[in-house]
Amino acid sequence: MNWMETATGLITQWGLKVVGAIAVLVIGSMVAKGIRSGVRKGLAKRSVDETLIPFTSGMVYYLVMAFVVVSMLGLFGIQTGSIIAVLGAVAFAVGLALQGTLANFAAGVMLLVFRPFRVGDYVNVGGTAGSVQSVGIFATTLNTPDNVRIIVPNGSIYGQTIKNYAANDTRRNDMVVGISYSDDIGKAIDIINRVIAADDRALKDPEPTVAVSEMADSSINLVVRPWCKKEDYWALRFDLTRKMKEELEAAGCSIPFPQQDVHLFKESA
């Protein structure tokens, strides 16, 4: 009967602790999720930048869960100081093994502190262009114009060149229009200026630029640079390109294509 007494003693000694630890873990996990949800709602009500909401709520969740785990281990008589020392050693070892991951984490923190872009901005980062969907702890999520989702590690973003096409309210459309060498340059410039002036999306200030930029192999190239609001950029570009082509041709100007002149010489007998 000694083994029964031993088993009874172990169950009495550790059974309640195991049950208590499981209860602490389950309840703590529920509390952590509730706090995370509350932080998200609270930040959203305060109109905090959407970039910060998932990052902050995620950090709060993991901090609460760390406290829950430490409390759970404390039920088994493990000293807090020992736990901290072990966690420190583990953190050091993991840090050496996951240098790239920690670099992504540090880059994520810097992106959220300095905020070179926000959720919804169209950016070019890490060699990838797209609209920012979220900035996470380790990676940033983009959606490309053709609706492909791309996950870019934060370490590949921070410290590299970042192009934010949505940061400023206005943008300049840079287009090139080629006309024939035999066309009247002044007439072509006047037509293009009228086309731009007729479109309300083209801003009057700054003034658009239409000028001769190059005597190319097959054409005289004109630079056309109207300014517009950032949300009108592509629509204005598409419409102006079509309208300029139609108006120039209606006025007798030609749109040359690359060509070569071949001269044949007949040798004497």
C-alpha positions as CSV (number, residue, x, y, z in Angstrom):
1,M,0.0,0.0,0.0
2,N,3.0,2.3,0.1
3,W,2.8,3.1,-3.6
4,M,-0.8,4.1,-3.1
5,E,0.1,6.4,-0.3
6,T,3.0,7.8,-2.4
7,A,0.7,8.4,-5.4
8,T,-1.9,10.0,-3.2
9,G,0.7,12.3,-1.8
10,L,2.0,13.3,-5.2
11,I,-1.6,13.9,-6.4
12,T,-2.3,16.0,-3.3
13,Q,0.9,17.9,-3.6
14,W,1.0,18.5,-7.4
15,G,-2.5,17.9,-8.6
16,L,-3.9,21.2,-7.4
17,K,-0.9,23.0,-8.6
18,V,-1.2,21.5,-12.1
19,V,-4.9,22.3,-12.2
20,G,-4.1,25.8,-10.9
21,A,-1.4,26.3,-13.6
22,I,-3.7,25.2,-16.4
23,A,-6.4,27.6,-15.0
24,V,-4.0,30.5,-14.9
25,L,-2.8,29.8,-18.4
26,V,-6.3,29.5,-19.8
27,I,-7.7,32.5,-17.9
28,G,-4.5,34.5,-18.6
29,S,-4.8,33.8,-22.3
30,M,-8.4,35.0,-22.3
31,V,-7.4,38.1,-20.4
32,A,-4.5,38.8,-22.7
33,K,-6.8,38.6,-25.7
34,G,-9.4,40.8,-24.1
35,I,-6.7,43.4,-23.2
36,R,-5.4,43.3,-26.8
37,S,-8.9,43.8,-28.2
38,G,-9.5,46.7,-25.7
39,V,-6.2,48.3,-26.7
40,R,-7.2,48.1,-30.4
41,K,-10.6,49.6,-29.8
42,G,-9.2,52.3,-27.5
43,L,-6.5,53.4,-30.0
44,A,-9.1,53.3,-32.9
45,K,-11.4,55.6,-30.9
46,R,-8.6,58.0,-30.3
47,S,-7.9,58.2,-34.0
48,V,-4.4,56.8,-33.6
49,D,-2.5,56.1,-36.8
50,E,-3.6,52.7,-38.1
51,T,0.0,51.7,-38.5
52,L,0.5,51.8,-34.7
53,I,-2.6,49.8,-33.7
54,P,-1.6,46.2,-34.6
55,F,1.9,46.8,-33.4
56,T,1.0,48.2,-30.0
57,S,-1.8,45.7,-29.3
58,G,0.5,42.8,-30.3
59,M,3.2,44.0,-27.9
60,V,0.7,44.4,-25.1
61,Y,-0.6,40.8,-25.7
62,Y,2.9,39.3,-25.6
63,L,3.8,41.2,-22.4
64,V,0.7,40.0,-20.6
65,M,1.3,36.4,-21.7
66,A,4.9,36.6,-20.4
67,F,3.5,37.7,-17.0
68,V,1.0,34.8,-17.2
69,V,3.7,32.3,-17.9
70,V,5.9,33.6,-15.0
71,S,2.9,33.5,-12.7
72,M,2.1,29.9,-13.8
73,L,5.6,28.7,-13.1
74,G,5.5,30.5,-9.7
75,L,2.8,28.0,-8.6
76,F,5.4,25.3,-8.8
77,G,7.7,27.1,-6.4
78,I,10.1,28.3,-9.0
79,Q,11.8,31.6,-7.9
80,T,11.1,34.6,-10.0
81,G,14.8,35.5,-10.0
82,S,15.7,32.2,-11.4
83,I,13.1,32.6,-14.1
84,I,14.5,36.0,-15.1
85,A,18.0,34.6,-15.2
86,V,16.9,31.7,-17.4
87,L,14.9,33.9,-19.7
88,G,18.0,36.2,-20.0
89,A,20.2,33.3,-21.0
90,V,17.6,32.0,-23.4
91,A,17.1,35.5,-24.9
92,F,20.9,35.8,-25.4
93,A,21.1,32.5,-27.2
94,V,18.0,33.1,-29.3
95,G,19.3,36.6,-30.1
96,L,22.5,35.1,-31.6
97,A,20.5,32.5,-33.5
98,L,17.8,35.0,-34.8
99,Q,19.9,38.1,-35.6
100,G,17.9,38.6,-38.8
101,T,14.6,38.4,-37.0
102,L,15.7,40.8,-34.3
103,A,16.9,43.2,-37.0
104,N,13.5,43.0,-38.5
105,F,11.9,43.7,-35.1
106,A,14.2,46.7,-34.5
107,A,13.5,48.0,-38.0
108,G,9.8,47.7,-37.3
109,V,10.1,49.8,-34.2
110,M,12.0,52.5,-36.1
111,L,9.4,52.5,-38.9
112,L,6.6,53.0,-36.3
113,V,8.6,55.7,-34.5
114,F,9.6,57.8,-37.5
115,R,6.6,56.7,-39.7
116,P,8.0,57.3,-43.2
117,F,4.7,55.9,-44.5
118,R,1.3,55.1,-43.2
119,V,-1.4,52.5,-44.0
120,G,-2.9,53.3,-47.4
121,D,0.2,55.0,-48.8
122,Y,1.5,53.9,-52.1
123,V,5.2,53.3,-51.7
124,N,8.3,51.7,-53.2
125,V,10.2,49.9,-50.5
126,G,12.8,47.1,-50.6
127,G,12.5,47.0,-54.4
128,T,8.7,46.5,-54.2
129,A,5.9,48.9,-55.0
130,G,2.4,48.7,-53.5
131,S,-0.1,50.1,-51.1
132,V,0.7,49.7,-47.4
133,Q,-1.8,47.3,-45.7
134,S,-0.1,47.0,-42.4
135,V,3.2,47.4,-40.6
136,G,3.8,44.5,-38.3
137,I,6.5,43.7,-35.8
138,F,8.7,41.8,-38.2
139,A,7.3,42.6,-41.7
140,T,5.3,45.1,-43.7
141,T,2.4,43.9,-45.9
142,L,1.8,45.5,-49.3
143,N,-0.8,45.1,-52.0
144,T,0.4,45.7,-55.6
145,P,-1.8,47.5,-58.1
146,D,-2.7,44.1,-59.7
147,N,-3.9,43.0,-56.2
148,V,-0.9,40.7,-55.3
149,R,-0.1,40.6,-51.6
150,I,3.6,40.9,-50.8
151,I,5.3,40.6,-47.4
152,V,8.5,42.6,-47.1
153,P,10.8,42.1,-44.1
154,N,11.2,45.3,-42.1
155,G,15.0,44.9,-42.2
156,S,14.8,45.2,-46.0
157,I,12.9,48.5,-45.7
158,Y,14.5,50.6,-42.9
159,G,17.9,51.9,-43.9
160,Q,17.1,51.6,-47.6
161,T,15.6,54.2,-50.0
162,I,11.9,54.6,-49.4
163,K,9.7,56.3,-52.0
164,N,6.4,57.5,-50.7
165,Y,4.2,58.5,-53.6
166,A,1.3,59.6,-51.4
167,A,3.2,61.7,-48.9
168,N,2.6,65.0,-50.7
169,D,-0.7,66.3,-51.8
170,T,0.4,67.1,-55.4
171,R,2.4,65.3,-58.1
172,R,3.9,66.2,-61.4
173,N,3.2,64.2,-64.5
174,D,6.3,63.8,-66.6
175,M,5.4,62.9,-70.3
176,V,7.2,63.1,-73.6
177,V,5.5,63.9,-76.9
178,G,7.4,63.5,-80.2
179,I,6.6,65.6,-83.3
180,S,8.1,65.5,-86.8
181,Y,11.0,67.7,-87.7
182,S,8.8,69.2,-90.4
183,D,6.1,70.2,-87.9
184,D,5.7,73.7,-86.4
185,I,7.0,73.5,-82.9
186,G,5.2,76.6,-81.6
187,K,1.9,75.4,-83.0
188,A,2.4,72.0,-81.3
189,I,3.2,73.7,-78.0
190,D,0.1,75.9,-78.2
191,I,-2.1,72.8,-78.9
192,I,-0.6,70.9,-75.9
193,N,-1.1,73.9,-73.6
194,R,-4.7,74.2,-74.7
195,V,-5.3,70.5,-74.0
196,I,-3.9,70.9,-70.5
197,A,-5.8,74.1,-69.8
198,A,-9.1,72.4,-70.8
199,D,-8.7,69.7,-68.1
200,D,-9.7,70.9,-64.6
201,R,-7.5,68.3,-62.9
202,A,-4.4,70.0,-64.2
203,L,-3.4,72.6,-61.6
204,K,-2.7,76.2,-62.6
205,D,-0.2,76.6,-59.8
206,P,2.5,75.4,-60.2
207,E,2.2,76.1,-63.9
208,P,2.6,73.2,-66.4
209,T,5.8,73.1,-68.4
210,V,5.8,72.4,-72.2
211,A,9.2,72.7,-73.8
212,V,11.6,71.2,-76.4
213,S,13.8,68.7,-74.6
214,E,15.6,66.8,-77.3
215,M,16.3,66.6,-81.1
216,A,16.0,62.8,-81.2
217,D,16.8,60.4,-84.1
218,S,13.3,60.5,-85.5
219,S,11.5,63.3,-83.7
220,I,11.6,66.6,-81.9
221,N,10.7,65.6,-78.3
222,L,8.6,67.9,-76.1
223,V,8.5,67.5,-72.3
224,V,4.9,67.9,-71.0
225,R,4.8,68.4,-67.2
226,P,1.4,69.3,-65.7
227,W,0.8,69.2,-61.9
228,C,-2.2,67.6,-60.3
229,K,-3.6,66.2,-57.1
230,K,-2.1,62.9,-56.2
231,E,-5.4,61.1,-56.5
232,D,-5.8,62.4,-60.1
233,Y,-2.3,61.3,-61.3
234,W,-3.1,58.3,-63.4
235,A,-6.5,59.4,-64.7
236,L,-5.0,62.7,-65.9
237,R,-2.0,61.0,-67.5
238,F,-4.2,58.6,-69.5
239,D,-6.6,61.3,-70.6
240,L,-4.0,63.8,-71.6
241,T,-2.0,61.3,-73.6
242,R,-5.1,60.4,-75.7
243,K,-6.3,64.0,-76.1
244,M,-2.9,65.3,-77.1
245,K,-2.5,62.6,-79.8
246,E,-5.9,63.4,-81.2
247,E,-5.5,67.2,-81.2
248,L,-2.0,67.2,-82.7
249,E,-3.1,64.9,-85.5
250,A,-6.3,67.0,-86.1
251,A,-4.0,70.1,-86.5
252,G,-1.8,68.4,-89.0
253,C,1.1,67.5,-86.7
254,S,2.5,64.0,-87.1
255,I,3.5,61.6,-84.4
256,P,6.7,60.0,-85.9
257,F,7.8,56.5,-85.2
258,P,11.5,55.3,-85.1
259,Q,12.7,55.0,-88.7
260,Q,15.9,54.7,-90.7
261,D,16.8,56.0,-94.1
262,V,18.6,53.6,-96.3
263,H,20.7,55.0,-99.2
264,L,21.6,52.7,-102.1
265,F,24.5,53.4,-104.3
266,K,24.9,51.7,-107.7
267,E,28.5,50.8,-108.5
268,S,29.7,51.6,-112.0
269,A,30.6,48.6,-114.2
